[in-house]
Amino acid sequence: MMRYLLGRLSQAALLLLGVTLITFALLYILPADPARQIAGRSATAETVANIRTQLGLDLPFYQQYGRYVTQLVQGDLGRSYAQKTEVGEVVASRLPATLILMGAAIACELVIGLVIGIFAAAQQGRRSDDVVMMLSFVGVSTPQFVASLAMLYTFSVLLDWFPVGGYGEFKHVVLPAMTLGLLGAGWYARMLRSSMIDVLTQDYIRTARAKGASQLRVLMRHALRNAVLPVVAMIGIDIGLFMSGAVVVESVFGWPGIGQLAWQAIQQVDIPIIMGVTLVAAVAIVLGNLLADLVAPLIDPRIQLR
Amino acid sequence: MVNNTTRIASVLVFLLVLVAVCAPWLAPYPPEETFFDGLTLEGAPLAPSARFWFGTDLLGRDLFSRVIFGAQTSLIIGVVANGIALTVGTVIGVFGGFLRSWVGVALMRFTDLMMCFPALLLAIVLSAIFTPSLWIVAMVIAMVNWVQIARVVYAQTVALAERSFVEATISLGATPARILFRHIVPHLVPTLIVYGTLGIATTVLLEATLSFLGIGVQPPTPSWGNIIFENQSYFSTAPWLVFIPGAAIVLMAVCFNVLGDALRQVLDPTLGARRS
């Protein structure tokens, strides 16, 4: 177990190093000039040159990257160009909002997706199965911004049940979380349905039925526990996805999370923040997958970690 | 396996392609024409009427014509971006799975690395680097979407390379190139058809999202995403400006998803074994 974990973690460290290298290289060839951005429009060429030297932007690529990695290993993510504060602090201040939205969205996905998936598997081949599967197709085919605007129009403009945006109270999280949850539930429902249908053809399900177990008991006790594994992997993927992928929902609803920060930083060419956010998102992706793999044997003892 | 949903989806896909190809003849007005009487006296967009079927947008252009030409943009990007992603993903996946040397290992490690990238963030950074045009947007989407295809193709290639018919061909003295192109690649075709179809849906959604953020297809070229981007400030007073192109995006993505899923059930060899 310990060896497995060490192996995975060192692998993860290498992958993350690769992510920083590629992102750094991409931002290096960015045509926008951060020094000019910081200096402002009216600055003289001399001021811009000074800032460039100060930030080390005139150094060759490998030296700049070397400097970044050396600082990174010491836990220093650099300073934001636009806000003149530590990147670590800026990112940390955005984490709670993103984590709240992530938790709420995954909870919505699970509740809606599991109910629909189990229902569809139990009704397999009937009209009701077709209808809910069609709905799940609509869920996975709707871009986040269309769903966000539709939710806003229905529940804020027409019905006036929830505020248009904001952060801090329960009523603020409902619409963004439901938007992400409804769309993501489509994936969960489809995945659970197909894995339930596979499990329902197994011999032990026939045995359970033969012993007189009710349909509900067969579905929940015997089938679901064996079919739920892909769903766990999916939660792992979503942890990584929502850490950065909620860019659209966060900017439409004015949710002060990592995604909104990333979007602002890209518009301002705030390279240290873009680096920091990409790194945090990559860490979440790697950790999400690792967590899913670690939880798998707890759910299904037949699985062994290699 | 072919049910009514699939039939309807196929017909709709056919119609969408038809609309995209015939856009110049179907659209009542040129998509970039600004009408002097296309706005109210206060300068707000017009509601749908007999003259402007979907109303006018914030600049007084005919929304119906823009939506029709938007189909063209979406399909061009869908086909081009997805074609590039499919080609790159297949080449990397096949060689990653077939070459036992360090080249194969390096290709797959690189794919693993790309899996760790936040896809949307990567696409946004890439579009910020290059000044977006139709073809650049297609390239950006391809650079993000090939990863998934490479993983699938890799897994299939590895599985195929261990099958006994490949072993038999080796023992008959076939060259590696012959094994690869005559015996392994043809077996990948069904998978590629399935992922090619599903990929169009993914591509259309990503293009719409980038255009909605203002870094995809640039106005005045109409795309469903940038129509919403341009008009979002009117979304509470003139919701059709947002929800008609929005519905078009969803419709196209649903159709390609339904079609791809139906193709998978017919073609995917890994599913066939498990179906009772």
Interface residues (C-beta under 8 A of the other chain):
Chain A: L15 L16 G18 V19 I22 T23 L26 L27 I29 L30 P31 A32 D130 M134 F137 V138 V140 S141 T142 P143 Q144 F145 V146 L149 A150 L152 Y153 V157 D198 T201 G240 L241 M243 S244 G245 V247 V248 S251 A262 W263 I266 V269 I274 V277 T278 A281 A282 I285 V286
Chain B: N3 T5 D112 L113 M115 C116 F117 P118 A119 L120 L121 I124 V125 L126 A128 I129 A201 L205 A208 T209 F212 L213 G225 I228 Q232 F235 S236 P239 V242 F243 G246 I249 V250 A253 V254 N257 V258 D261 R274 S276
